[in-house]
Amino acid sequence: MIVPDILCNAGGVIVSYFEWVQDNIGYFWNEDEVNSRLEQKIVEAFHAVRKVSEEKGISLRLAAYTLSLNRVISSLEIRGIYA
């Protein structure tokens, strides 16, 4: 199994987001909490990508791109381009 690059390299981006959230609320998690939250997000993302891959009969990489583009499209439809 080849895990898509945008999925396997997402950990740093996710943890950067966690740091931003913590800075905004002024409450900081310990390392175990950060790792637990990161694992939850990565596992959820992997299962979502695998589901799209199986449903459409496409590679995990193409499924990751498909899922991400569909999420951007949905967001734009809900919020509008300039929201």
JODAQUI-V375379 format. One record per residue. N is the residue number from 1. NEAR is the number of other ideal C-beta (glycine too) atoms within 10 Angstrom. Layout:
# JODAQUI-V375379
n=N near=NEAR
n=N near=NEAR
This chain:
# JODAQUI-V375379
n=1 near=4
n=2 near=8
n=3 near=14
n=4 near=21
n=5 near=10
n=6 near=14
n=7 near=20
n=8 near=12
n=9 near=10
n=10 near=17
n=11 near=14
n=12 near=9
n=13 near=10
n=14 near=16
n=15 near=15
n=16 near=10
n=17 near=13
n=18 near=17
n=19 near=13
n=20 near=10
n=21 near=12
n=22 near=14
n=23 near=10
n=24 near=8
n=25 near=8
n=26 near=6
n=27 near=8
n=28 near=11
n=29 near=14
n=30 near=8
n=31 near=7
n=32 near=8
n=33 near=12
n=34 near=16
n=35 near=13
n=36 near=12
n=37 near=16
n=38 near=17
n=39 near=11
n=40 near=11
n=41 near=16
n=42 near=15
n=43 near=10
n=44 near=10
n=45 near=18
n=46 near=17
n=47 near=10
n=48 near=16
n=49 near=23
n=50 near=16
n=51 near=12
n=52 near=18
n=53 near=19
n=54 near=11
n=55 near=10
n=56 near=11
n=57 near=8
n=58 near=14
n=59 near=12
n=60 near=18
n=61 near=16
n=62 near=15
n=63 near=22
n=64 near=25
n=65 near=16
n=66 near=16
n=67 near=18
n=68 near=16
n=69 near=10
n=70 near=11
n=71 near=11
n=72 near=10
n=73 near=10
n=74 near=10
n=75 near=11
n=76 near=12
n=77 near=9
n=78 near=8
n=79 near=9
n=80 near=8
n=81 near=6
n=82 near=5
n=83 near=7
